[in-house]
């Protein structure tokens, strides 16, 4: 039905006071076909003028055989919503039949009629009609929508008094009401007391449990429903999204599709919201296409959710397209807020501020205090403080003076929001992601050790890190606190004492207690440490790409949480000083390819790189030892001094131009090198070698590599610059060769290997030179185990080549720390053999049962993703694993101003 014709209302006569008189015998009416549903306003007009009951008129008109003419019929069809007037008449003449007829018609209305509903309730009360379960359920729903707790509890008491406390519809409405009021105990008590339950009851309980964050209870309740329909699925999906379980919601959505459950707008809206939570671009594109395919993308709720999803999944171009085509008849305020947050979230603060400014000037966006604070806080994290302050002053020119006065304190608050100072005792975080002494109430989690290797004792480590401070503006010291304990890295007692870096500052600044940029950074890192240390006791976190699981990891949950914390906040400042080829350049198609690949990814990265050094957690020195060897070192001169001078001059340059090196004596700085001379080059400057994080392929503890401070990275030989043709191999059952090695004789290990096994066994194929026509890569793919002995240096590209080929690596070296050994348990997917055990190599490999070998083979395939080189980089690949190792070492250092 359409809306009421208000012009007709003015033509009706004044309603007379109720006059109760007996029914009159009237002559036949000409309005023969007049009825409650065909001509209600004519009925009102006639009955009001005659002061007669409409029922009497209806009965009299029904007995007539005459009918309306065409003109009168057209008039009847043009009249709408006359029930309101009938209710007035029925109240005057106490005709319950009319009221019930109006009530029945009221339920059929397509549009909500608030005034009519109020009149209906008022009429029932005037007629003395008692409440029933339907009435109480309807009124309780109204109290739930309006959050009127007092009236809702009064209705509950009335239900008890009139004996309706066991009515199913009433109890279902009470569950929804108390869930909205925040009384979970009352909800559970009602559910337990119900003698009759239906699917709607269980759906209400699912909604209630998810409202209170009790997801497990909601899922358990969902499983109890024998016949699940779209409503139950939608309730659980929406609840999962409200509680941040996006991946679980998507899994539930796929289950709906598999079981053929009817999809509704609510289903698709929850699916889109879930995609926004997991922030996975590929999945979001699939869901987006699904909505378009089924013609639901134009729905207002779904369209708003799609826009927000695109901003959360990094699809800002798609978000802009949706925003630019936003229908003029739909509210644009939520879409605008999503776009502003998306710009800020994706590192585009200038666009965010521009849109914010424009919408304020055009008065298209109305912000409350909360939303405005969130917008400013989000943008402020992406820009320097003075930039935001200036932008806000510009924006205020087109807004009212009140808004300007309101924004000034918000800008200040947004700069210092969530800055809370913890205990003064320094908090160090073990580089192996181990945890001890988290709190008096939390047990320690298992440590994550690297592969066995020799390491200095804590006393030796302290001696190595302590530096003369007479000419320095800062000093490095060890502070023993709750988190500054010596923690074992692995069963062979590789230990490290984490240290604090304390920089000098004036006493006047210290007294002001205004949070400095450094204090904000350290506070963020402290929160990350606590979250990581608590991860071992939490459930695994959903992840659309990959969830670390299995014995390949020392502690999979701790690693995953640390990785997610890194993605959330780790920022690196890349020094711009220096010119190629010695700086900002590196090889990408050689055995040293990781040096160039990491540098180019870091230079092009927008997620981890920051242009604001005040926001940086770590600082990258983009120097290339490979290029220095090529362009600075004089071949065969054996004079290393030109390389030393180049490195030393660069460190001195950045320490003179920026305060950050001197603030920490280089402890939050890092370099990366894959050249054999990388470790030696790092000691060109004493603080670089002693304090800074060194990411090295040549991770040899006998050459002063410290597993707790430095990072071991894989040596990857990319001859063509890509992985094309390098990854993959046959199944274990089709690998006829037990073990294989081919390579030159250099270093202390390979001569021993060739002496015992060169061309002496068909199962253990060891060659100095491969036979003519034999492919090196084919031999690796046809071997179960690939022998990876050290050469001149401990690092070897064979380790990664073995992983790429699906071949279990056999590590034979001394003092080598395998890559990412703070996270990866190399013993679970490789064989570690000492030099002394080389004569027994075949016996060792043959002692591995087929079942154990299959387990190792599967683990090699799983862990291989951490060594793959991608352009652009992908989550959990080698670039991100290197960043994660640096992130963990940064967590082990705390810098304090004094």
C-alpha positions in Angstrom: 0.0 0.0 0.0 1.1 3.5 -0.6 1.2 6.4 1.9 -1.8 8.3 3.2 -3.3 11.0 1.0 -3.0 13.9 3.4 -5.1 16.2 1.3 -8.1 14.0 1.8 -7.9 14.3 5.5 -8.9 18.0 5.5 -12.2 17.2 3.8 -13.5 14.9 6.5 -16.0 16.3 9.0 -15.2 16.7 12.7 -15.4 13.4 14.6 -18.4 13.7 17.0 -18.2 12.6 20.6 -19.2 9.0 21.3 -22.9 8.7 21.6 -24.0 5.2 22.5 -27.4 4.5 20.9 -29.1 1.3 19.7 -28.7 0.1 16.2 -31.2 1.8 13.9 -33.1 0.3 11.0 -31.9 2.2 8.0 -33.2 2.2 4.5 -30.9 0.5 2.0 -27.7 2.5 1.3 -26.6 3.4 -2.2 -23.1 2.6 -1.1 -23.9 -1.1 -1.5 -20.4 -2.5 -1.9 -18.9 -0.4 0.9 -16.6 -2.6 3.1 -13.9 -2.2 5.6 -11.2 -2.9 3.0 -12.7 -1.3 -0.1 -13.7 2.2 1.1 -12.7 2.7 4.7 -12.6 6.5 4.5 -16.0 6.7 3.0 -17.2 4.4 5.7 -15.7 6.8 8.3 -17.3 9.8 6.7 -20.8 8.2 6.6 -20.6 6.7 10.0 -19.3 9.8 11.6 -22.1 12.0 10.2 -24.7 9.5 11.3 -23.0 8.7 14.6 -23.5 5.0 13.8 -21.3 2.0 14.4 -19.2 1.1 11.3 -20.2 -2.5 11.9 -23.9 -1.6 11.6 -23.2 0.3 8.3 -21.1 -2.6 7.0 -23.9 -5.1 7.8 -26.5 -2.9 6.2 -24.4 -2.2 3.1 -23.6 -5.9 2.6 -27.3 -6.7 2.3 -27.8 -4.4 -0.6 -27.5 -5.6 -4.2 -26.6 -2.3 -5.7 -23.1 -1.5 -6.7 -20.9 1.5 -7.3 -20.5 3.2 -10.6 -17.1 3.4 -12.5 -16.4 6.8 -11.0 -17.1 5.7 -7.5 -15.0 2.5 -8.1 -12.1 4.7 -9.1 -12.4 6.7 -6.0 -12.5 3.6 -3.9 -9.2 2.4 -5.5 -7.5 5.7 -4.8 -8.1 5.6 -1.0 -5.4 4.1 1.1 -4.6 3.4 4.8 -8.0 4.2 6.2 -7.5 1.9 9.2 -6.4 4.7 11.4 -9.9 6.3 11.3 -11.6 3.0 11.8 -9.7 2.5 15.0 -11.0 5.8 16.3 -14.6 4.7 15.5 -14.2 1.2 17.0 -12.9 2.8 20.2 -15.9 5.1 20.3 -18.5 2.4 19.6 -16.7 -0.5 21.3 -16.6 -2.7 18.3 -14.0 -5.3 18.9 -14.7 -6.9 15.6 -13.6 -3.8 13.7 -10.4 -3.6 15.8 -9.5 -7.2 15.0 -10.2 -6.7 11.3 -7.9 -3.6 11.3 -5.3 -5.5 13.2 -5.3 -8.3 10.7 -5.0 -5.8 7.8 -2.3 -3.9 9.7 -0.1 -7.0 9.7 -0.4 -7.2 5.9 1.0 -3.7 5.4 4.3 -3.6 3.5 5.4 -0.3 5.0 5.8 0.4 8.7 3.0 2.6 10.1 4.1 4.0 13.4 1.0 6.1 14.0 -1.3 3.3 13.1 0.5 0.9 15.4 0.2 3.3 18.3 -3.5 3.8 17.6 -4.0 0.0 17.5 -2.4 -0.4 20.9 -4.3 2.5 22.3 -7.6 1.0 21.0 -6.8 -2.4 22.6 -6.3 -0.6 25.9 -9.5 1.4 25.7 -11.4 -1.8 24.9 -9.9 -3.6 27.8 -8.4 -6.3 25.7 -5.8 -8.3 27.8 -2.2 -9.0 26.5 -1.2 -12.3 25.0 2.1 -13.8 24.1 2.1 -12.0 20.7 1.6 -8.7 22.3 4.4 -9.2 24.9 6.7 -10.4 22.2 6.1 -7.4 20.1 6.5 -5.0 23.0 9.7 -6.7 24.1 11.1 -6.4 20.6 10.4 -2.7 20.7 12.2 -2.4 24.1 15.1 -4.3 22.6 15.4 -2.0 19.7 15.2 1.1 21.9 17.4 -0.3 24.7 14.7 0.5 27.2 15.8 -1.9 30.0 13.3 -0.6 32.6 10.2 -1.1 30.5 11.5 -4.5 29.3 12.0 -5.8 32.8 8.4 -4.5 33.6 7.1 -6.5 30.7 9.0 -9.6 32.0 7.3 -9.2 35.3 3.9 -8.8 33.6 4.6 -12.0 31.7 5.2 -13.8 34.9 2.1 -12.4 36.5 -0.3 -13.3 33.7 1.2 -16.8 33.4 3.1 -16.4 30.1 6.6 -17.1 31.4 6.7 -20.4 29.6 5.5 -19.1 26.3 8.1 -19.8 23.6 7.7 -16.5 21.7 8.0 -14.5 25.0 11.1 -16.3 26.1 12.8 -15.9 22.7 12.1 -12.2 22.9 13.4 -12.0 26.5 16.6 -13.7 25.4 17.2 -11.0 22.8 16.2 -8.3 25.2 18.6 -9.3 28.0 21.4 -9.9 25.4 21.0 -6.4 24.2 21.0 -5.2 27.9 24.3 -7.0 28.5 23.1 -9.5 31.1 24.5 -12.9 29.9 23.7 -14.6 33.2 20.0 -13.8 32.7 20.2 -15.0 29.2 21.6 -18.4 30.2 19.1 -18.7 33.1 16.2 -18.1 30.8 17.6 -20.7 28.3 18.0 -23.3 31.0 14.5 -22.7 32.3 12.8 -23.0 28.9 10.9 -26.3 28.6 10.3 -25.8 24.9 12.9 -24.5 22.4 13.0 -24.1 18.7 15.4 -23.0 16.1 14.8 -19.4 16.7 15.7 -19.9 20.4 19.1 -21.4 19.4 19.6 -18.6 16.9 19.0 -16.0 19.6 21.5 -17.8 21.9 24.1 -17.7 19.1 23.6 -14.0 18.7 23.8 -13.5 22.5 27.0 -15.5 22.9 28.7 -13.7 20.0 27.6 -10.4 21.4 29.6 -11.2 24.6 32.6 -12.6 22.7 31.8 -16.2 23.7 32.5 -17.6 20.2 33.2 -21.1 21.3 29.8 -21.3 23.1 28.1 -19.8 20.0 29.7 -22.5 17.7 28.7 -25.2 20.2 25.1 -23.9 20.1 25.2 -23.8 16.3 26.2 -27.4 16.2 23.1 -28.3 18.3 20.7 -27.1 15.6 19.5 -30.1 13.7 18.3 -28.3 10.6 20.3 -25.2 9.9 18.9 -22.5 7.7 20.0 -19.2 6.3 19.1 -17.4 9.5 21.2 -19.6 11.8 24.2 -19.3 9.4 23.8 -15.6 9.1 23.7 -15.2 12.9 26.9 -17.1 13.4 28.7 -15.5 10.5 27.8 -12.0 11.7 28.9 -12.9 15.3 32.2 -14.3 14.0 32.8 -11.1 12.1 32.0 -8.9 15.2 34.6 -10.9 17.1 37.3 -10.6 14.5 37.2 -14.2 13.3 37.2 -13.4 9.6 38.7 -16.7 8.4 36.2 -18.8 10.4 33.3 -16.7 8.9 34.6 -17.4 5.4 34.8 -21.1 6.1 31.2 -21.0 7.3 30.3 -19.1 4.1 31.8 -21.8 2.0 29.9 -24.4 4.0 26.7 -22.6 3.2 27.6 -22.7 -0.5 28.5 -26.4 -0.3 25.2 -27.4 1.4 23.1 -25.2 -0.9 21.8 -23.0 1.9 19.8 -20.0 0.5 21.9 -16.9 0.4 20.5 -13.6 1.5 21.8 -10.0 1.6 22.9 -10.6 5.2 25.0 -13.7 4.2 26.9 -11.7 1.5 27.3 -8.7 3.8 28.9 -10.9 6.5 31.1 -12.6 3.8 32.4 -9.3 2.6 33.0 -8.1 6.2 35.0 -11.3 6.8 37.2 -10.6 3.8 37.9 -7.2 5.1 39.0 -8.8 8.4 41.4 -11.2 6.9 42.8 -8.5 4.5 43.6 -10.9 1.8 43.4 -9.5 -1.7 42.9 -12.7 -3.6 39.9 -13.8 -1.5 38.4 -10.4 -1.5 38.4 -10.4 -5.3 36.6 -13.7 -5.4 33.9 -12.6 -3.0 33.6 -9.3 -4.9 33.1 -11.2 -8.1 30.5 -13.5 -6.4 28.5 -10.5 -5.3 28.5 -9.0 -8.8 27.6 -12.4 -10.4 24.5 -12.7 -8.3 23.5 -9.1 -8.8 23.9 -8.1 -5.1 26.7 -5.5 -5.5 24.1 -2.7 -5.8 22.6 -3.5 -2.4 23.3 -0.6 -0.1 24.6 -2.7 2.8 26.7 -4.9 0.6 28.0 -2.0 -1.4 29.2 -0.3 1.8 30.8 -3.5 3.0 32.5 -4.0 -0.4 34.0 -0.5 -0.2 35.3 -1.1 3.3 36.7 -4.5 2.2 38.6 -3.1 -0.7 40.2 -0.5 1.5 41.3 -3.1 4.0 42.7 -5.5 1.4 44.9 -2.9 -0.3 42.6 -2.5 -3.4 42.3 1.2 -3.2 41.8 1.6 -7.0 38.7 -0.6 -6.8 37.6 1.3 -3.7 37.9 4.6 -5.5 35.9 3.2 -8.5 33.1 2.1 -6.1 33.2 5.4 -4.3 33.1 7.5 -7.6 30.1 5.5 -8.8 28.2 5.8 -5.5 24.5 6.2 -6.2 23.2 9.6 -5.4 20.2 8.2 -3.5 22.3 6.4 -1.0 23.9 7.8 2.1 27.6 8.6 1.4 28.8 9.4 4.9 29.8 5.8 5.8 31.5 5.4 2.4 33.4 8.6 2.9 34.6 7.5 6.3 35.7 4.2 4.9 37.7 5.9 2.1 39.4 8.2 4.6 40.4 5.3 6.8 41.5 3.3 3.8 43.7 6.0 2.5 45.4 6.4 5.9 45.6 2.6 6.4 47.3 2.1 3.0 49.9 4.9 3.5 48.1 7.6 1.6 47.6 10.3 4.2 47.6 13.1 1.8 44.6 11.7 -0.1 42.9 11.0 3.2 43.3 14.6 4.4 42.2 15.9 1.0 39.0 13.9 1.0 38.4 14.8 4.6 38.8 18.5 3.8 36.6 18.3 0.7 33.7 16.5 2.4 33.7 18.9 5.3 33.6 21.9 3.0 30.8 20.4 1.0 29.0 19.4 4.2 28.7 15.8 3.0 30.3 14.3 6.0 29.1 14.7 9.6 31.6 13.4 12.2 31.1 12.8 15.8 34.0 13.1 18.4 34.9 9.4 18.2 35.1 9.1 14.4 37.0 12.4 14.1 39.5 11.2 16.7 40.0 8.0 14.9 40.6 9.7 11.6 43.1 12.1 13.0 44.9 9.4 15.0 45.1 7.1 11.9 46.5 9.8 9.6 48.9 11.1 12.3 50.5 7.7 12.4 51.3 8.1 8.7 52.5 11.7 8.7 54.7 14.0 10.7 53.0 15.8 13.5 53.5 19.2 12.0 52.0 18.1 8.7 48.8 17.0 10.3 48.6 20.1 12.5 48.9 22.3 9.4 46.4 20.3 7.4 43.9 20.5 10.3 44.3 24.3 10.4 43.5 24.5 6.7 40.5 22.3 7.1 39.1 24.4 9.9 38.8 27.4 7.6 35.8 25.9 5.8 34.1 24.6 9.0 32.6 26.4 12.0 34.6 28.0 14.8 33.2 25.3 17.1 34.7 22.5 14.9 38.0 24.3 14.8 38.2 24.6 18.6 37.2 21.0 18.8 39.9 19.8 16.4 42.8 21.5 18.1 42.8 19.3 21.3 42.0 16.3 19.1 45.2 16.8 17.1 47.2 16.9 20.3 45.4 13.9 21.8 45.9 11.9 18.6 49.6 12.3 18.9 49.9 10.9 22.4 47.0 8.5 22.5 47.8 5.1 23.8 51.2 6.3 25.1 51.6 4.7 28.5 54.8 4.3 30.3 55.8 0.9 31.6 58.2 0.1 34.4 61.6 1.8 34.2 63.3 -1.6 34.2 64.3 -2.4 30.6 62.5 -5.0 28.8 64.6 -7.2 26.5 63.2 -9.7 24.1 65.1 -12.8 23.3 66.1 -13.0 19.7 64.9 -16.6 19.6 61.3 -15.6 20.5 61.8 -17.5 23.8 59.9 -16.3 26.8 60.7 -16.3 30.5 59.3 -14.3 33.4 56.4 -12.9 31.4 54.5 -12.1 34.6 54.0 -13.6 38.0 50.8 -15.2 36.8 51.9 -16.6 33.4 54.2 -19.6 32.9 57.2 -19.3 30.6 56.8 -20.6 27.1 59.2 -22.9 25.4 62.3 -21.4 23.9 63.0 -21.3 20.2 66.6 -22.2 19.7 68.7 -22.0 16.6 70.7 -24.9 15.3 73.5 -26.2 17.6 76.6 -24.0 17.4 79.2 -22.7 19.6 78.7 -19.3 21.1 80.4 -17.0 23.7 79.3 -17.2 27.3 77.3 -14.3 28.8 80.4 -12.9 30.3 82.2 -13.0 27.0 79.2 -11.4 25.3 79.2 -8.6 27.8 82.9 -8.0 27.2 82.4 -7.9 23.5 79.5 -5.4 23.5 80.9 -3.1 26.2 82.7 -0.2 24.4 84.8 2.7 25.5 82.5 5.6 26.2 84.9 8.5 26.7 84.3 9.9 23.3 80.7 8.8 22.8 77.5 10.6 23.7 75.8 7.3 24.7 76.8 4.0 26.3 75.7 0.4 26.1 74.9 -1.3 29.3 73.3 -4.5 30.6 70.3 -4.0 32.9 69.0 -7.0 34.7 65.2 -6.8 35.1 62.2 -9.0 34.8 62.8 -9.4 31.1 66.6 -9.1 31.1 67.4 -12.6 32.1 69.9 -14.9 30.4 67.7 -17.2 28.3 68.9 -20.4 26.6 68.6 -20.5 22.9 68.8 -24.3 22.4 69.7 -27.5 24.2 73.4 -26.9 23.6 73.2 -23.8 25.9 73.8 -21.1 23.3 73.0 -18.2 25.6 72.7 -14.5 25.3 72.2 -11.6 27.7 70.0 -9.0 26.1 71.2 -5.5 26.6 69.8 -2.0 26.9 71.1 1.0 24.9 70.9 4.2 26.9 71.4 7.6 25.2 72.0 10.9 26.8 69.5 13.7 27.0 69.2 16.9 29.0 67.7 16.7 32.5 65.2 19.5 31.7 63.5 17.4 28.9 63.3 14.5 31.3 61.4 16.4 33.9 58.6 17.4 31.4 57.4 13.8 31.0 56.2 14.5 27.5 56.4 11.3 25.5 59.2 11.6 22.9 59.2 9.7 19.6 61.7 7.3 21.1 59.5 6.6 24.1 56.5 6.0 21.8 58.5 3.5 19.7 59.7 1.7 22.8 56.2 1.5 24.2 54.9 0.0 21.0 57.8 -2.6 21.1 57.0 -3.4 24.7 53.4 -4.2 23.8 54.6 -6.4 21.0 57.0 -8.3 23.3 54.2 -9.0 25.8 51.8 -10.1 23.0 54.4 -12.5 21.5 55.4 -13.9 24.9 51.7 -14.7 25.7 51.1 -16.3 22.3 52.2 -19.8 23.4 49.2 -20.0 25.6 46.7 -18.7 23.0 44.9 -20.5 20.3 46.4 -20.5 16.8 45.5 -17.3 14.9 43.6 -17.5 11.6 45.6 -16.5 8.6 44.4 -16.6 5.0 47.9 -17.3 3.6 49.7 -19.6 5.9 49.5 -20.8 9.5 52.8 -22.1 10.8 52.3 -25.5 12.2 54.4 -28.6 12.9 57.8 -29.6 14.3 59.6 -27.5 11.7 59.2 -24.6 14.1 60.5 -24.3 17.6 57.3 -22.6 18.6 54.8 -22.1 15.8 52.3 -20.0 17.6 55.0 -17.6 19.0 56.5 -17.3 15.6 53.2 -16.5 14.0 52.3 -13.9 16.5 55.7 -12.3 16.2 55.3 -12.3 12.4 51.8 -10.6 12.7 53.2 -8.0 15.1 56.0 -7.3 12.6 53.5 -6.8 9.8 51.4 -4.5 12.0 54.0 -2.1 13.2 57.6 -2.7 12.0 59.0 0.4 10.3 62.4 0.7 8.7 64.2 3.9 7.6 66.5 3.5 4.6 69.3 6.0 4.6 69.3 8.0 1.3 73.0 8.9 1.5 75.3 7.2 -0.9 75.3 6.7 -4.7 75.2 3.5 -6.8 76.9 1.2 -7.5 78.4 1.0 -4.0 75.1 2.0 -2.3 71.5 1.4 -3.2 72.6 -1.3 -5.7 73.4 -4.9 -5.5 73.7 -8.1 -7.6 70.5 -10.0 -8.5 71.8 -12.7 -10.8 74.6 -14.4 -9.0 75.4 -16.4 -6.0 75.2 -13.2 -4.0 71.7 -12.4 -5.4 70.1 -12.0 -1.9 72.1 -8.8 -1.4 70.6 -7.1 -4.4 67.1 -8.6 -4.1 66.7 -7.5 -0.5 68.0 -4.0 -1.3 65.6 -3.5 -4.2 62.6 -4.9 -2.3 63.4 -2.7 0.7 63.8 0.4 -1.6 60.5 -0.3 -3.3 58.6 -1.4 -0.2 55.7 0.7 1.1 54.6 -1.4 4.0 57.7 -1.6 6.1 59.7 1.4 4.8 59.0 4.8 6.3 60.3 8.2 5.1 60.0 9.5 8.7 63.1 8.4 10.7 61.3 9.5 13.9 58.9 6.6 13.4 61.5 4.0 12.5 62.2 1.0 14.7 65.3 0.1 12.7 67.7 1.8 10.2 69.0 0.2 7.1 72.5 0.9 5.8 72.1 0.1 2.1 75.7 -0.8 1.3 76.8 -3.6 -1.0 80.0 -5.4 -0.1 79.8 -7.2 -3.5 80.0 -3.9 -5.4 82.8 -2.7 -3.1 84.8 -5.8 -3.9 84.2 -5.1 -7.6 84.7 -1.3 -7.8 86.8 -0.4 -4.8 89.1 -3.3 -4.0 92.1 -3.7 -6.3 92.2 -7.2 -7.5 95.0 -9.4 -6.1 96.3 -6.5 -4.0 95.3 -8.2 -0.7 94.7 -4.7 0.5 91.3 -4.5 2.3 91.8 -0.9 3.4 89.7 0.8 0.6 86.7 -1.3 1.6 87.2 -0.5 5.2 87.5 3.2 4.5 84.3 3.2 2.4 82.3 1.5 5.1 83.7 3.6 7.9 83.2 6.9 6.0 79.5 6.0 5.3 78.8 5.2 8.9 80.5 8.5 9.9 78.4 10.3 7.3 75.0 9.1 8.6 76.1 9.6 12.2 77.0 13.2 11.5 73.8 14.0 9.6 71.3 12.1 11.8 71.1 11.6 15.6 69.9 8.0 15.4 73.2 6.2 15.1 74.7 8.1 18.1 71.5 7.6 20.1 71.9 3.8 20.1 75.6 3.4 19.1 74.2 1.6 16.0 72.3 -1.0 18.0 69.0 -0.4 16.0 70.9 -0.3 12.7 71.5 -3.2 10.3 73.4 -4.1 7.2 73.0 -7.1 4.9 75.8 -8.8 2.9 76.1 -12.2 1.1 79.7 -11.8 0.2 82.3 -13.9 2.0 84.0 -10.6 3.0 80.8 -9.3 4.6 81.7 -10.1 8.2 85.2 -8.5 7.8 83.7 -5.4 6.1 81.3 -5.0 9.1 84.2 -4.5 11.5 85.5 -1.6 9.4 83.7 0.5 12.0 83.9 -0.9 15.5 80.3 -0.1 16.5 78.9 -1.6 13.3 80.5 -4.9 14.0 80.0 -5.0 17.7 76.5 -3.4 18.1 74.6 -3.4 14.9 72.5 -6.2 13.5 74.4 -7.9 10.7 72.4 -10.0 8.2 75.0 -12.3 6.7 75.1 -15.4 4.5 78.4 -16.3 6.0 77.1 -17.0 9.5 80.2 -18.5 11.0 80.5 -18.3 14.8 84.2 -18.7 14.5 84.2 -15.4 12.6 82.5 -13.5 15.4 78.9 -14.1 14.2 76.6 -13.8 17.2 73.3 -15.7 16.8 71.5 -13.5 19.4 72.4 -10.3 17.6 73.1 -11.2 14.0 70.9 -12.7 11.3 71.8 -15.8 9.2 70.3 -15.4 5.7 70.3 -18.1 3.0 72.7 -18.0 0.0 70.6 -18.3 -3.1 72.2 -18.6 -6.6 69.7 -17.0 -9.0 71.5 -17.3 -12.4 68.6 -15.8 -14.3 67.2 -13.6 -11.5 64.1 -15.7 -11.0 63.0 -19.0 -9.7 61.7 -20.3 -13.0 62.6 -23.9 -13.4 64.3 -24.2 -10.0 61.4 -25.4 -7.8 59.9 -28.8 -7.9 60.9 -32.5 -8.2 59.6 -36.0 -8.4 57.9 -37.9 -5.5 60.1 -39.8 -3.0 59.3 -43.1 -4.5 60.8 -42.1 -7.9 64.1 -40.9 -6.4 66.6 -43.7 -7.0 69.7 -42.1 -5.6 70.3 -42.1 -1.8 72.7 -39.1 -1.6 74.4 -36.7 -4.0 77.1 -34.1 -4.1 79.2 -32.5 -6.9 81.5 -29.5 -6.4 85.0 -28.2 -6.2 87.6 -29.2 -3.6 88.2 -26.2 -1.3 87.9 -25.6 2.4 88.5 -28.0 5.2 85.4 -30.2 4.8 85.1 -31.2 1.1 88.5 -32.9 0.8 87.5 -35.3 3.6 84.2 -36.0 1.9 85.7 -36.7 -1.5 88.4 -38.8 0.1 85.9 -41.2 1.5 83.1 -41.2 -1.1 84.2 -39.9 -4.5 83.1 -42.4 -7.1 83.1 -45.2 -4.5 79.4 -46.0 -4.0 76.4 -46.1 -6.3 74.0 -45.0 -3.6 76.2 -42.1 -2.4 77.1 -40.2 -5.6 80.0 -37.8 -4.7 81.8 -36.1 -7.7 84.4 -33.5 -8.0 83.2 -33.0 -11.6 80.0 -34.4 -13.0 80.2 -36.9 -15.8 79.6 -35.4 -19.3 76.0 -35.1 -20.2 74.8 -35.3 -16.5 72.6 -32.5 -15.3 73.3 -31.1 -11.8 69.7 -30.2 -11.2 68.4 -33.5 -12.4 70.8 -35.3 -10.0 69.4 -33.3 -7.1 65.8 -34.0 -8.1 66.6 -37.8 -8.3 68.2 -37.9 -4.9 66.6 -38.4 -1.5 69.4 -36.6 0.3 71.6 -33.7 -0.9 75.0 -33.3 0.7 75.8 -29.7 1.6 79.4 -29.4 2.9 81.1 -26.1 3.7 83.6 -24.7 1.2 86.0 -21.9 1.9 83.1 -20.4 3.9 80.4 -22.1 5.8 77.5 -20.8 3.6 76.5 -22.8 0.5 73.7 -22.3 -2.1 73.3 -26.0 -2.1 71.1 -25.8 1.0 68.4 -23.8 -0.7 68.9 -25.7 -4.0 68.1 -28.9 -2.1 65.0 -27.4 -0.6 63.8 -26.2 -4.0 64.3 -29.7 -5.4 62.5 -31.4 -2.6 65.7 -33.0 -1.5 66.5 -33.4 2.2 69.7 -31.4 2.9 72.6 -33.0 4.8 74.5 -30.2 6.5 78.2 -30.9 7.1 80.0 -27.9 8.6 81.4 -26.5 11.7 80.3 -23.3 13.4 77.6 -22.6 10.8 74.2 -21.2 12.0 71.6 -22.2 9.4 69.2 -19.5 8.2 66.3 -18.5 10.4 67.3 -21.0 13.0 65.7 -18.9 15.7 62.4 -19.9 14.2 63.1 -23.1 12.2 64.1 -26.5 13.8 66.5 -27.7 11.2 66.9 -31.1 12.8 63.2 -31.8 11.8 63.8 -31.5 8.1 67.5 -31.9 7.6 70.4 -34.2 8.6 73.2 -32.7 10.5 76.5 -34.6 10.3 79.8 -33.6 11.9 83.0 -33.7 9.9 84.2 -36.6 12.1 81.1 -38.7 11.0 81.8 -38.4 7.3 83.1 -41.9 7.0 79.8 -43.2 8.4 77.7 -41.0 6.1 75.9 -43.9 4.3 75.2 -45.7 7.6 73.7 -42.6 9.1 71.4 -42.0 6.1 70.4 -45.7 5.7 69.4 -45.7 9.4 66.6 -43.2 8.6 63.5 -45.3 8.2 61.3 -44.7 5.1 58.6 -43.4 7.3 60.9 -40.8 8.9 62.3 -39.8 5.5 58.7 -39.2 4.2 58.1 -36.9 7.2 61.3 -35.0 6.5 60.4 -34.8 2.8 57.0 -33.3 3.6 58.5 -30.8 6.0 61.0 -29.7 3.3 58.1 -28.9 1.0 56.3 -26.9 3.7 59.3 -25.0 4.9 60.4 -24.2 1.3 58.2 -21.2 1.1 60.4 -19.4 3.6 63.3 -19.6 1.1 61.5 -18.6 -2.1 62.4 -15.3 -3.8 59.4 -13.5 -5.2 59.1 -10.2 -7.0 57.2 -8.5 -5.6 57.7 -10.2 -2.2 55.0 -12.4 -0.7 54.1 -13.1 2.9 56.4 -15.6 4.6 58.9 -15.6 1.8 62.6 -15.1 2.2 62.4 -11.3 2.1 59.8 -11.3 4.9 61.7 -14.0 6.9 64.8 -11.8 6.8 62.8 -8.8 8.0 61.3 -11.0 10.7 64.8 -12.0 11.9 65.8 -8.3 12.0 62.5 -7.5 13.8 63.2 -10.1 16.5 66.8 -8.8 17.1 65.4 -5.3 17.4 63.0 -6.5 20.1 66.0 -7.7 22.0 67.2 -4.1 22.4 65.7 -1.3 24.4 66.9 2.2 23.9 66.3 4.7 26.8 66.9 8.4 27.1 68.7 9.6 30.2 
